[in-house]
């Protein structure tokens, strides 16, 4: 079992002062935390960005990635970057929507159902998110959506009323609200704990991407996957503004360029992950059951309710965002 206290102490020591590499070249070493497994496309995308960034800065900036929540679990990563426990991190934006409603727009059911819509919403959200992160001493490097989320259960569920009474895994305020609206019993469970939660009956159903299903070996705990196009929530890669500003102008530009390339690549990886992970679920014995029109109709009713609630919380800026997105 990895002791996070020891890892954090080592991370803190590593970031104290620039080291000297061969040739007495100044080198800055950062630490970065992500909650996702090494095989996840988000993690693979980050590793490629870090490799490209080290090459672009001729080794002046080196970033060590701690994956799978080994250094910090997901709920602690954003705060970890703010307090300089780490200099960079990857977060699921919607998980932090209790801090600000604008982190949650992409979690509204069926507001976004494909990658073109995801990119449109992300581009419209970006200035709002950048402003909010800046107030917290953070800079946004890039955002990449997850593949469309679907329903995992033990049996096909033909109507949304079939979720009533089920113990339903949630991971954000939006999924919690969805569970409440459909009459399910919301239960907060992080992805690393999914298999045990299903095995022990703590949860009976969940909505998440096929990629997360593969990461957590969903075929061991669920029998049916229904691709709903439920939502396409985004991961954000963030960095300490203080750490970024301490770099030279050239190295800051290299960070921005590597991040822009990672965002473009991330969309491609997400689309590929949608195809490959749904196929993997099927090949491992899960039933891939298309949603019924009755279920989708119920989902659209919930979407209307949750969109109206979101705009009411977000105010004039939120109303403008949704209007611009639907225009």
Rosetta silent file (secondary structure, phi, psi, omega in degrees, C-alpha in Angstrom):
SEQUENCE: XXXXXXXXXXXXXXXXXXXXXXXXXXXXXXXXXXXXXXXXXXXXXXXXXXXXXXXXXXXXXXXXXXXXXXXXXXXXXXXXXXXXXXXXXXXXXXXXXXXXXXXXXXXXXXXXXXXXXXXXXXXXXXXXXXXXXXXXXXXXXXXXXXXXXXXXXXXXXXXXXXXXXXXXXXXXXXXXXXXXXXXXXXXXXXXXXXXXXXXXXXXXXXXXXXXXXXXXXXXXXXXXXXXXXXXXXXXXXXXXXXXXXXXXXXXXXXXXXXXXXXXXXXXXXXXXXXXXXXXXXXXXXXXXXXXXXXXXXXXXXXXXXXXXXXXXXXXXXXXXXXXXXXX
SCORE:     score description
SCORE:     0.000 S_00000001
   1 L     0.000  124.913 -178.772    0.000    0.000    0.000 S_00000001
   2 L   -74.336  131.669  177.985    1.508    3.338   -1.035 S_00000001
   3 L   -88.568  108.712 -176.193    1.818    5.847    1.803 S_00000001
   4 H   -63.343  -30.164 -179.584    0.553    9.139    0.384 S_00000001
   5 H   -62.584  -41.334  178.659    2.226   11.090    3.190 S_00000001
   6 H   -67.317  -40.251  178.554    5.642    9.863    2.082 S_00000001
   7 H   -62.815  -43.545 -179.978    4.833   10.588   -1.557 S_00000001
   8 H   -65.681  -37.717  177.677    3.672   14.110   -0.720 S_00000001
   9 H   -63.517  -41.670  178.322    6.793   14.746    1.352 S_00000001
  10 H   -65.960  -40.246  178.743    8.938   13.612   -1.555 S_00000001
  11 H   -62.397  -42.692 -179.828    6.927   15.749   -3.961 S_00000001
  12 H   -62.970  -40.244  178.956    7.351   18.787   -1.738 S_00000001
  13 H   -66.128  -36.657 -176.439   11.095   18.267   -1.563 S_00000001
  14 H   -68.285  -27.139 -174.640   11.347   17.845   -5.320 S_00000001
  15 L   -96.542    1.085 -172.462    9.699   21.158   -6.088 S_00000001
  16 L   -59.849  -55.943 -177.314   11.603   23.302   -3.621 S_00000001
  17 L  -141.759  151.640  178.571   14.321   24.704   -5.883 S_00000001
  18 L   -58.330  139.424  176.280   15.448   24.092   -9.450 S_00000001
  19 E   -91.132  172.183  176.362   17.969   21.284   -9.747 S_00000001
  20 E  -112.600  127.512  177.119   21.002   21.267  -11.998 S_00000001
  21 E   -95.363 -177.510  179.387   21.216   18.759  -14.801 S_00000001
  22 H   -56.448  140.448 -177.934   24.258   17.780  -16.790 S_00000001
  23 H    82.298   12.785  178.609   25.956   20.814  -18.182 S_00000001
  24 H    57.223   29.905  178.803   24.751   22.863  -15.183 S_00000001
  25 E   -82.928  129.006 -179.134   21.502   23.590  -16.979 S_00000001
  26 E   -62.555  137.220  179.730   18.770   24.790  -14.629 S_00000001
  27 E  -133.114  133.055  175.358   15.914   22.303  -14.360 S_00000001
  28 E  -104.192  130.704 -179.527   12.492   22.741  -12.810 S_00000001
  29 E  -114.734  124.991  176.920   10.766   19.616  -11.554 S_00000001
  30 E  -110.742  159.391  171.463    7.026   19.520  -11.060 S_00000001
  31 E  -115.013  144.074 -178.800    4.735   16.907   -9.611 S_00000001
  32 E  -136.095  140.166 -178.926    1.350   16.105  -11.170 S_00000001
  33 E  -119.568  137.545  171.486   -1.560   14.031   -9.877 S_00000001
  34 L  -136.719  144.662 -179.818   -4.325   12.243  -11.762 S_00000001
  35 L   -84.119   -2.825 -169.275   -6.924    9.857  -10.333 S_00000001
  36 L   -99.860  154.809 -175.780   -7.046    7.683  -13.455 S_00000001
  37 L   -68.101  161.616 -177.688   -5.280    4.436  -14.306 S_00000001
  38 L   -62.095  -32.976 -178.511   -2.249    4.272  -16.578 S_00000001
  39 L   -79.321  -12.239 -179.359   -4.217    2.607  -19.358 S_00000001
  40 L   -65.525  143.082 -175.336   -6.917    5.281  -19.410 S_00000001
  41 H   -63.415  -31.761  176.864   -6.781    7.493  -22.504 S_00000001
  42 H   -62.515  -44.670 -179.335   -6.669   10.659  -20.381 S_00000001
  43 H   -66.292  -42.799  178.352   -3.561    9.394  -18.587 S_00000001
  44 H   -61.804  -38.626  178.670   -1.903    8.277  -21.820 S_00000001
  45 H   -63.455  -43.885  178.910   -2.597   11.697  -23.307 S_00000001
  46 H   -62.419  -45.250 -178.632   -0.974   13.435  -20.328 S_00000001
  47 H   -59.732  -39.303  177.939    2.106   11.225  -20.491 S_00000001
  48 H   -66.093  -40.682  177.855    2.584   12.082  -24.152 S_00000001
  49 H   -60.767  -42.848 -178.128    2.187   15.790  -23.375 S_00000001
  50 H   -66.257  -37.862  176.595    4.794   15.588  -20.618 S_00000001
  51 H   -63.897  -45.667  179.754    7.249   13.810  -22.900 S_00000001
  52 H   -65.131  -36.452 -178.269    6.742   16.427  -25.629 S_00000001
  53 H   -69.212  -40.336  178.555    7.040   19.254  -23.098 S_00000001
  54 H   -63.912  -38.701  177.581   10.329   17.993  -21.688 S_00000001
  55 H   -67.247  -41.289 -177.667   11.705   17.769  -25.231 S_00000001
  56 H   -66.112  -28.390  179.753   10.398   21.242  -26.159 S_00000001
  57 L   -98.547   10.108 -178.891   12.101   22.792  -23.115 S_00000001
  58 L    53.235   36.390  176.640   15.328   20.809  -23.657 S_00000001
  59 L    83.541    2.458 -179.696   14.840   19.280  -20.241 S_00000001
  60 L   -68.791  -27.171  177.045   14.433   22.569  -18.387 S_00000001
  61 E  -123.444  122.170  178.302   10.978   21.428  -17.220 S_00000001
  62 E  -124.932  130.203 -176.321   10.407   17.869  -16.050 S_00000001
  63 E  -122.692  122.673  177.154    7.031   16.741  -14.681 S_00000001
  64 E   -93.065  124.072 -178.775    6.532   13.505  -12.758 S_00000001
  65 E   -96.185  130.083  174.588    3.031   12.079  -13.126 S_00000001
  66 E  -109.778  109.157 -173.529    1.423   10.160  -10.250 S_00000001
  67 L   -96.998  172.468  171.939   -1.495    8.184  -11.697 S_00000001
  68 L    58.996   31.133  178.362   -4.402    6.168  -10.303 S_00000001
  69 L    67.100   18.238 -174.918   -4.839    8.390   -7.248 S_00000001
  70 L   -66.629  -35.846 -179.103   -1.479    7.189   -5.860 S_00000001
  71 L   -93.559  -48.480  178.031   -0.422   10.635   -4.634 S_00000001
  72 L  -138.518  134.369  172.867   -3.776   12.357   -4.133 S_00000001
  73 L   -70.576  158.878 -172.639   -7.314   10.973   -4.512 S_00000001
  74 H   -52.126  -44.194 -178.109   -9.516   12.875   -6.933 S_00000001
  75 H   -62.236  -16.812 -177.212  -11.422   14.988   -4.355 S_00000001
  76 H  -102.390   -5.608 -171.726   -8.079   16.355   -3.095 S_00000001
  77 H   -68.876  -45.642 -177.731   -6.295   17.101   -6.367 S_00000001
  78 H   -60.894  -46.375  177.882   -7.636   20.585   -7.046 S_00000001
  79 H   -63.905  -35.045  177.769   -6.858   21.711   -3.513 S_00000001
  80 H   -61.105  -38.375  176.861   -3.466   20.038   -3.809 S_00000001
  81 H   -70.782  -40.626  179.632   -2.588   22.246   -6.780 S_00000001
  82 H   -61.304  -36.142 -175.884   -3.894   25.343   -5.005 S_00000001
  83 L   -97.946    8.356  176.868   -1.726   24.657   -1.950 S_00000001
  84 L    65.965   22.984  167.362    1.376   23.603   -3.965 S_00000001
  85 L   -64.739  -37.366  171.890    1.367   20.008   -2.788 S_00000001
  86 L  -134.925  160.068 -179.546    1.620   19.398   -6.522 S_00000001
  87 L   -92.249  -20.471 -177.525    2.091   21.874   -9.354 S_00000001
  88 E  -146.577  157.600  179.725   -0.385   20.311  -11.777 S_00000001
  89 E  -161.549  163.879  175.897   -3.334   17.982  -11.714 S_00000001
  90 E  -117.234  130.489 -178.430   -6.190   16.452  -13.661 S_00000001
  91 E  -132.371  155.592  168.063   -9.726   16.750  -12.337 S_00000001
  92 E   -86.995  112.380 -172.165  -13.258   15.878  -13.380 S_00000001
  93 H   -54.900  -44.556 -174.477  -14.789   19.353  -13.527 S_00000001
  94 H   -62.533  -24.233  179.636  -18.297   18.314  -12.540 S_00000001
  95 H   -65.995  -16.727 -177.730  -17.005   16.813   -9.287 S_00000001
  96 H  -109.004   19.377 -174.647  -16.236   20.376   -8.131 S_00000001
  97 L   -71.667  -13.977  172.484  -19.549   21.960   -9.078 S_00000001
  98 L   -65.354  -23.706  176.595  -20.404   22.632   -5.454 S_00000001
  99 L   -77.772  -39.699 -177.978  -17.728   25.323   -5.722 S_00000001
 100 L  -157.785  130.371 -175.886  -19.138   26.828   -8.902 S_00000001
 101 H   -63.214  -25.398 -177.799  -22.091   25.881  -11.076 S_00000001
 102 H   -69.430  -15.802  174.898  -20.135   26.578  -14.285 S_00000001
 103 H   -73.456   -6.272 -167.229  -18.034   23.477  -13.643 S_00000001
 104 H  -117.339    1.476 -173.818  -21.208   21.429  -14.149 S_00000001
 105 H   -60.279  -35.913 -176.725  -22.832   22.530  -17.406 S_00000001
 106 H   -75.165   -5.708 -179.550  -21.604   19.462  -19.310 S_00000001
 107 H   -91.115   -4.885  177.754  -23.237   17.139  -16.750 S_00000001
 108 L   -66.309  124.388 -176.069  -26.801   18.092  -17.713 S_00000001
 109 L   -55.638  129.362  174.261  -28.299   14.916  -19.244 S_00000001
 110 L    62.516   12.941  168.758  -28.414   14.968  -23.047 S_00000001
 111 L   -67.605  -37.969  178.083  -27.293   18.588  -23.349 S_00000001
 112 L  -125.732  125.831 -178.872  -24.243   17.127  -25.086 S_00000001
 113 L  -128.073   -5.663  178.566  -24.447   13.793  -26.913 S_00000001
 114 L  -146.432  171.809 -171.867  -21.595   13.876  -29.473 S_00000001
 115 H   -70.159  -32.514  177.185  -18.073   15.245  -29.849 S_00000001
 116 H   -64.625  -43.013  177.075  -19.010   18.242  -32.004 S_00000001
 117 H   -65.873  -38.871  179.600  -21.498   19.370  -29.346 S_00000001
 118 H   -61.244  -41.769 -179.745  -18.941   18.691  -26.611 S_00000001
 119 H   -68.380  -39.612  179.259  -16.381   20.943  -28.333 S_00000001
 120 H   -62.246  -47.151 -179.783  -18.918   23.716  -28.868 S_00000001
 121 H   -65.290  -41.936 -179.292  -19.951   23.718  -25.219 S_00000001
 122 H   -60.841  -43.526 -179.898  -16.339   23.483  -24.016 S_00000001
 123 H   -64.406  -37.281  178.475  -15.276   26.481  -26.103 S_00000001
 124 H   -72.356  -35.842  179.123  -18.206   28.523  -24.763 S_00000001
 125 H   -71.802  -29.560 -167.209  -17.517   27.441  -21.168 S_00000001
 126 H   -51.493  -50.601 -179.001  -13.796   28.074  -21.337 S_00000001
 127 H   -62.131  -34.750  177.838  -13.680   31.816  -20.497 S_00000001
 128 H   -65.593  -43.563 -178.672  -16.042   31.318  -17.559 S_00000001
 129 H   -68.249  -42.749  178.981  -13.947   28.442  -16.217 S_00000001
 130 H   -58.967  -43.058 -179.834  -10.657   30.264  -16.749 S_00000001
 131 H   -62.499  -43.242 -178.007  -11.952   33.265  -14.804 S_00000001
 132 H   -69.557  -39.658  177.824  -13.118   31.124  -11.903 S_00000001
 133 H   -67.545  -37.398 -179.453   -9.894   29.116  -11.719 S_00000001
 134 H   -59.745  -36.151  178.581   -7.803   32.286  -11.884 S_00000001
 135 L   -63.519  -20.574 -177.795   -9.493   33.541   -8.705 S_00000001
 136 L  -103.942   13.483  178.804   -8.158   30.410   -6.997 S_00000001
 137 L    76.373   24.024 -176.666   -4.581   30.802   -8.208 S_00000001
 138 E  -120.179  152.365  172.905   -4.996   28.223  -10.976 S_00000001
 139 E  -120.351  139.492  176.187   -4.547   28.214  -14.737 S_00000001
 140 E   -85.661  126.103  175.593   -6.466   25.980  -17.131 S_00000001
 141 E   -91.321  -50.768  176.741   -4.232   24.125  -19.566 S_00000001
 142 E  -165.168  166.603  176.619   -6.843   22.140  -21.484 S_00000001
 143 E  -131.752  141.045  178.293  -10.122   20.223  -21.276 S_00000001
 144 E  -137.143  132.010 -179.612  -11.055   16.894  -22.894 S_00000001
 145 E   -79.666  152.312  167.179  -14.483   15.197  -22.731 S_00000001
 146 L   -75.224  158.332  170.673  -15.159   11.642  -21.716 S_00000001
 147 L   -60.016  160.762 -179.816  -16.987    9.475  -24.262 S_00000001
 148 L   -54.719  137.631 -176.371  -20.783    9.594  -23.921 S_00000001
 149 E   -82.735  149.867  177.727  -21.948    7.993  -20.688 S_00000001
 150 E  -132.633  179.024 -174.393  -24.227    4.963  -20.523 S_00000001
 151 E  -100.548  130.283  174.008  -26.142    2.929  -17.977 S_00000001
 152 E  -108.869  130.976  179.901  -24.686   -0.102  -16.185 S_00000001
 153 E  -156.712  177.295  179.839  -27.095   -2.495  -14.505 S_00000001
 154 L   -87.409  -21.967 -179.847  -27.777   -6.173  -13.888 S_00000001
 155 L  -141.481  157.094  174.651  -30.774   -6.302  -16.248 S_00000001
 156 L   -58.485  141.306  179.538  -32.085   -4.192  -19.163 S_00000001
 157 L  -119.567  104.851 -170.873  -34.070   -1.191  -17.927 S_00000001
 158 L   -77.928  -23.146  179.299  -36.687   -0.221  -20.546 S_00000001
 159 L  -134.436  159.369 -177.947  -38.002    2.968  -18.929 S_00000001
 160 H   -66.996  -23.484  176.673  -36.507    5.583  -16.662 S_00000001
 161 H   -64.193  -19.907  178.877  -39.021    4.567  -14.010 S_00000001
 162 H   -67.260  -12.738  177.429  -37.051    1.312  -13.753 S_00000001
 163 H   -83.555  -13.979 -175.764  -34.348    3.217  -11.841 S_00000001
 164 L   -59.760  129.420  176.537  -36.753    4.032   -9.010 S_00000001
 165 L    86.842  -15.172 -179.516  -35.607    2.536   -5.725 S_00000001
 166 L   -72.473  147.279  171.945  -32.260    1.267   -7.036 S_00000001
 167 E   -78.025  111.842 -165.750  -29.073    2.071   -5.128 S_00000001
 168 E  -112.651  122.611 -179.603  -27.480    4.343   -7.719 S_00000001
 169 E   -69.056  128.979  175.630  -23.789    5.218   -7.820 S_00000001
 170 E  -122.106  158.256  179.680  -23.122    8.950   -7.968 S_00000001
 171 L  -142.364    7.072 -177.900  -19.855   10.863   -8.317 S_00000001
 172 L  -160.830  164.186  175.679  -20.949   14.498   -8.624 S_00000001
 173 H   -57.927  -35.418 -178.833  -23.774   16.840   -7.607 S_00000001
 174 H   -67.157  -44.494  178.771  -25.364   16.399  -11.059 S_00000001
 175 H   -67.903  -31.321  176.361  -25.486   12.602  -10.848 S_00000001
 176 H   -64.880  -43.549  179.214  -26.788   12.961   -7.304 S_00000001
 177 H   -66.597  -40.583  177.704  -29.589   15.249   -8.517 S_00000001
 178 H   -58.750  -46.892  179.787  -30.413   12.900  -11.398 S_00000001
 179 H   -58.961  -42.206  179.676  -30.756    9.991   -8.971 S_00000001
 180 H   -63.272  -41.834 -177.469  -33.065   12.050   -6.763 S_00000001
 181 H   -65.965  -32.698 -178.515  -35.265   13.089   -9.709 S_00000001
 182 H   -92.589    0.395  177.796  -35.756    9.497  -10.881 S_00000001
 183 L    82.163   16.250  175.305  -36.409    8.198   -7.365 S_00000001
 184 L   -83.646  171.030  178.263  -33.176    6.192   -7.061 S_00000001
 185 E  -100.910  102.875 -175.816  -31.083    6.049   -3.896 S_00000001
 186 E   -67.869  134.570 -179.586  -27.930    8.135   -4.539 S_00000001
 187 E  -137.969  116.557 -178.104  -24.686    6.629   -3.227 S_00000001
 188 E   -74.713  121.401  179.190  -21.336    8.395   -3.651 S_00000001
 189 L  -142.021  127.368  175.427  -18.671    5.960   -4.883 S_00000001
 190 L   -76.726  156.522 -173.309  -15.308    6.785   -6.500 S_00000001
 191 H   -59.948  -34.380 -178.787  -14.337    4.797   -9.601 S_00000001
 192 H   -66.168  -16.764 -176.216  -11.577    2.891   -7.810 S_00000001
 193 H  -106.154    7.530 -172.027  -14.185    1.461   -5.407 S_00000001
 194 H   -63.021  -48.171 -175.454  -16.809    0.447   -7.976 S_00000001
 195 H   -57.820  -45.268 -179.899  -16.182   -3.288   -8.128 S_00000001
 196 H   -66.322  -39.132 -178.783  -16.443   -3.685   -4.356 S_00000001
 197 H   -63.213  -42.250  177.414  -19.513   -1.430   -4.177 S_00000001
 198 H   -69.383  -42.559 -176.134  -21.402   -3.532   -6.731 S_00000001
 199 H   -62.952  -32.525 -177.405  -20.184   -6.823   -5.268 S_00000001
 200 L   -95.606    1.950  178.016  -21.423   -5.917   -1.798 S_00000001
 201 L    79.480    9.762  176.899  -24.733   -4.470   -2.996 S_00000001
 202 L   -63.457  -36.819  174.249  -23.834   -0.911   -1.995 S_00000001
 203 L  -131.869  154.513 -179.155  -24.846    0.106   -5.525 S_00000001
 204 L  -121.575  -14.460 -179.055  -26.973   -1.611   -8.167 S_00000001
 205 E  -157.055  158.691  176.531  -26.665    0.738  -11.143 S_00000001
 206 E  -156.890  162.094  170.758  -24.575    3.625  -12.406 S_00000001
 207 E  -121.531  119.520  176.688  -24.144    5.962  -15.345 S_00000001
 208 E  -161.118  177.226 -176.029  -20.615    6.446  -16.623 S_00000001
 209 E   -76.133  162.695  173.966  -18.579    6.009  -19.795 S_00000001
 210 H   -65.208  -30.229  178.648  -17.561    2.723  -21.358 S_00000001
 211 H   -61.865  -44.356  176.432  -13.954    3.822  -20.764 S_00000001
 212 H   -65.386  -35.122  177.111  -14.521    3.856  -17.012 S_00000001
 213 H   -60.567  -41.085  177.686  -16.257    0.500  -17.373 S_00000001
 214 H   -69.143  -43.599  179.574  -13.138   -0.992  -18.930 S_00000001
 215 H   -55.913  -35.440 -174.650  -10.860    0.677  -16.356 S_00000001
 216 L  -104.067   12.046  179.886  -12.887   -0.909  -13.542 S_00000001
 217 L    51.471   58.032 -173.870  -13.542   -4.294  -15.247 S_00000001
 218 H   -59.165  -25.653 -179.981  -17.295   -3.667  -15.250 S_00000001
 219 H   -64.184  -15.534  176.843  -17.995   -7.171  -16.590 S_00000001
 220 H   -81.824  -16.147 -176.040  -17.086   -8.426  -13.124 S_00000001
 221 L  -131.664   -8.981  178.225  -19.905   -6.480  -11.472 S_00000001
 222 L  -137.400  155.113 -176.287  -22.558   -5.604  -14.084 S_00000001
 223 L  -107.997  -23.767 -172.073  -24.248   -7.545  -16.865 S_00000001
 224 E  -129.290  134.367  171.329  -25.777   -4.858  -19.105 S_00000001
 225 E  -120.851  126.592  178.131  -24.439   -1.648  -20.655 S_00000001
 226 E  -115.587  109.285  179.860  -26.877    0.712  -22.385 S_00000001
 227 E   -71.293  110.184 -172.220  -25.205    3.508  -24.399 S_00000001
 228 L  -100.882  -18.472 -166.009  -27.413    6.504  -23.630 S_00000001
 229 L    59.891   38.851 -173.022  -25.455    9.543  -24.754 S_00000001
 230 L   -63.004  -51.685  178.592  -26.305   10.649  -21.224 S_00000001
 231 L  -162.534  167.447  175.177  -23.606   13.308  -20.912 S_00000001
 232 L  -133.303   76.125 -179.655  -20.012   14.015  -21.911 S_00000001
 233 L   -67.604  158.068 -172.958  -18.398   15.453  -18.830 S_00000001
 234 E  -113.702  144.937  164.713  -14.912   16.922  -19.154 S_00000001
 235 E   -91.445  143.490  175.604  -11.604   16.462  -17.452 S_00000001
 236 E  -118.953  134.188  172.626   -9.567   19.628  -16.922 S_00000001
 237 E   -99.814  121.641 -172.980   -5.803   19.726  -16.616 S_00000001
 238 E  -122.128  159.047 -179.365   -4.852   22.564  -14.311 S_00000001
 239 E  -139.990  150.301  173.976   -1.620   24.117  -13.112 S_00000001
 240 E   -64.175  125.044  178.618   -0.597   26.399  -10.274 S_00000001
 241 H   -60.076  -37.722 -179.424   -0.481   29.950  -11.621 S_00000001
 242 H   -62.538  -44.525  179.806    2.445   30.642   -9.305 S_00000001
 243 H   -66.895  -39.836 -179.867    4.429   27.691  -10.671 S_00000001
 244 H   -65.664  -43.524 -178.312    3.599   28.599  -14.261 S_00000001
 245 H   -67.018  -21.530  179.823    4.582   32.251  -13.800 S_00000001
 246 L   -75.524  -13.836  177.959    7.934   31.162  -12.345 S_00000001
 247 L   -78.396  160.489  173.331    8.924   29.672  -15.713 S_00000001
 248 L   -66.044  160.466  179.075   10.628   31.669  -18.424 S_00000001
 249 H   -58.224  -38.643 -179.286    8.404   33.170  -21.108 S_00000001
 250 H   -65.538  -41.670 -178.606    9.692   30.588  -23.580 S_00000001
 251 H   -73.836  -32.986  172.907    8.911   27.679  -21.288 S_00000001
 252 H   -61.266  -42.312  178.499    5.459   29.074  -20.476 S_00000001
 253 H   -63.780  -37.128  178.417    4.792   29.201  -24.211 S_00000001
 254 H   -65.136  -39.187  177.189    5.999   25.601  -24.518 S_00000001
 255 H   -61.591  -46.245 -179.277    3.555   24.545  -21.788 S_00000001
 256 H   -63.492  -40.955 -179.290    0.682   26.256  -23.595 S_00000001
 257 H   -66.822  -42.663  178.660    1.638   24.721  -26.940 S_00000001
 258 H   -64.540  -36.877  178.945    1.930   21.215  -25.492 S_00000001
 259 H   -66.939  -41.615  178.877   -1.445   21.669  -23.767 S_00000001
 260 H   -62.103  -41.644  178.191   -3.124   22.797  -26.999 S_00000001
 261 H   -65.347  -37.627  179.714   -1.758   19.733  -28.793 S_00000001
 262 H   -66.727  -35.818  178.482   -2.955   17.511  -25.925 S_00000001
 263 H   -64.843  -46.775  178.083   -6.471   18.928  -26.174 S_00000001
 264 H   -60.067  -47.252  179.539   -6.678   18.197  -29.903 S_00000001
 265 H   -64.632  -35.542 -178.262   -5.237   14.730  -29.400 S_00000001
 266 H   -61.885  -39.453  176.929   -7.521   14.138  -26.414 S_00000001
 267 H   -62.912  -40.066  179.485  -10.665   14.520  -28.505 S_00000001
 268 H   -66.748  -42.028  179.237   -9.305   11.967  -30.964 S_00000001
 269 H   -66.186  -36.953  179.596   -8.379    9.571  -28.168 S_00000001
 270 H   -65.489  -42.418  178.313  -11.798    9.974  -26.557 S_00000001
 271 H   -63.763  -41.327  178.093  -13.566    9.134  -29.820 S_00000001
 272 H   -66.234  -37.444  179.624  -11.342    6.094  -30.287 S_00000001
 273 H   -64.802  -36.030  177.738  -11.964    5.091  -26.672 S_00000001
 274 H   -59.127  -46.670 -178.867  -15.718    5.192  -27.227 S_00000001
 275 H   -66.825  -49.443 -171.897  -15.427    2.692  -30.066 S_00000001
 276 H   -73.084  -37.433 -175.894  -12.857    0.393  -28.495 S_00000001
 277 H   -75.891  -35.001  174.338  -14.180    0.311  -24.936 S_00000001
 278 H   -63.556  -38.815  177.100  -17.765   -0.422  -25.924 S_00000001
 279 H   -64.835  -38.086  179.393  -16.404   -3.272  -28.046 S_00000001
 280 H   -65.044  -43.086  177.553  -14.342   -4.487  -25.096 S_00000001
 281 H   -55.992  -45.225  179.814  -17.365   -4.538  -22.804 S_00000001
 282 H   -65.343  -40.900 -177.770  -19.189   -6.700  -25.344 S_00000001
 283 H   -68.966  -22.131  179.206  -16.234   -9.019  -25.894 S_00000001
 284 L   -92.428    9.334  170.780  -15.971   -9.612  -22.141 S_00000001
 285 L   103.241    0.131  177.263  -19.541  -10.863  -22.001 S_00000001
 286 L   -77.519  145.058  172.977  -21.604   -7.793  -21.179 S_00000001
 287 E   -78.788  129.479  174.429  -24.870   -7.291  -23.049 S_00000001
 288 E  -101.142  104.752 -171.229  -24.837   -4.041  -25.062 S_00000001
 289 L  -112.850  115.628  178.801  -28.515   -3.085  -25.099 S_00000001
 290 L   -60.634  150.411  179.329  -29.674    0.022  -27.026 S_00000001
 291 L   -71.656  147.354  174.197  -31.972    2.376  -25.086 S_00000001
 292 L   -78.461  158.989  176.812  -35.681    2.217  -25.742 S_00000001
 293 H   -64.068  -31.391  178.152  -37.477    5.304  -27.015 S_00000001
 294 H   -64.232  -41.246  179.010  -39.460    5.276  -23.768 S_00000001
 295 H   -65.578  -44.556 -178.927  -36.254    5.531  -21.727 S_00000001
 296 H   -63.870  -36.920  177.716  -34.905    8.354  -23.917 S_00000001
 297 H   -63.361  -41.395  177.042  -38.189   10.244  -23.633 S_00000001
 298 H   -65.264  -37.841  179.214  -37.950   10.051  -19.854 S_00000001
 299 H   -65.040  -37.336  178.330  -34.330   11.172  -20.020 S_00000001
 300 H   -66.487  -35.937  176.665  -35.321   14.211  -22.087 S_00000001
 301 H   -62.894  -43.615  178.047  -37.892   15.193  -19.450 S_00000001
 302 H   -64.027  -38.734 -179.949  -35.197   15.017  -16.776 S_00000001
 303 H   -60.285  -43.801  179.064  -32.873   17.023  -19.027 S_00000001
 304 H   -60.917  -44.412  179.544  -35.389   19.853  -19.323 S_00000001
 305 H   -62.892  -46.791 -176.448  -35.807   19.979  -15.553 S_00000001
 306 H   -70.737  -31.818  175.224  -32.072   19.905  -14.852 S_00000001
 307 H   -65.287  -46.087  178.860  -31.326   22.533  -17.526 S_00000001
 308 H   -61.445  -41.284  178.929  -33.884   24.900  -16.003 S_00000001
 309 H   -65.254  -40.535 -179.663  -32.470   24.278  -12.526 S_00000001
 310 H   -63.591  -45.808  179.361  -28.916   24.872  -13.743 S_00000001
 311 H   -62.085  -39.929  178.798  -29.816   28.194  -15.388 S_00000001
 312 H   -60.635  -37.602  178.999  -31.621   29.308  -12.222 S_00000001
 313 H   -76.288  -34.462 -172.975  -28.435   28.653  -10.223 S_00000001
 314 H   -85.529  -16.879  176.318  -26.069   30.136  -12.798 S_00000001
 315 H    74.416 -153.051 -173.376  -27.974   33.370  -13.366 S_00000001
 316 H   -62.449  -40.429  179.072  -27.542   35.655  -16.361 S_00000001
 317 H   -63.347  -39.077  179.058  -24.179   34.175  -17.391 S_00000001
 318 H   -66.989  -41.550  177.517  -25.672   30.696  -17.297 S_00000001
 319 H   -61.576  -39.453  179.226  -28.680   31.723  -19.363 S_00000001
 320 H   -66.878  -41.528 -179.993  -26.312   33.272  -21.930 S_00000001
 321 H   -60.355  -48.174 -178.480  -24.153   30.146  -22.065 S_00000001
 322 H   -66.254  -40.501  178.301  -27.115   27.852  -22.729 S_00000001
 323 H   -63.098  -43.517  179.582  -28.627   30.270  -25.264 S_00000001
 324 H   -65.222  -38.506 -179.556  -25.308   30.584  -27.113 S_00000001
 325 H   -66.583  -40.059 -177.409  -24.857   26.818  -27.076 S_00000001
 326 H   -82.510   -9.594 -178.051  -28.332   26.150  -28.479 S_00000001
 327 L   -67.432    0.000    0.000  -28.086   28.915  -31.089 S_00000001
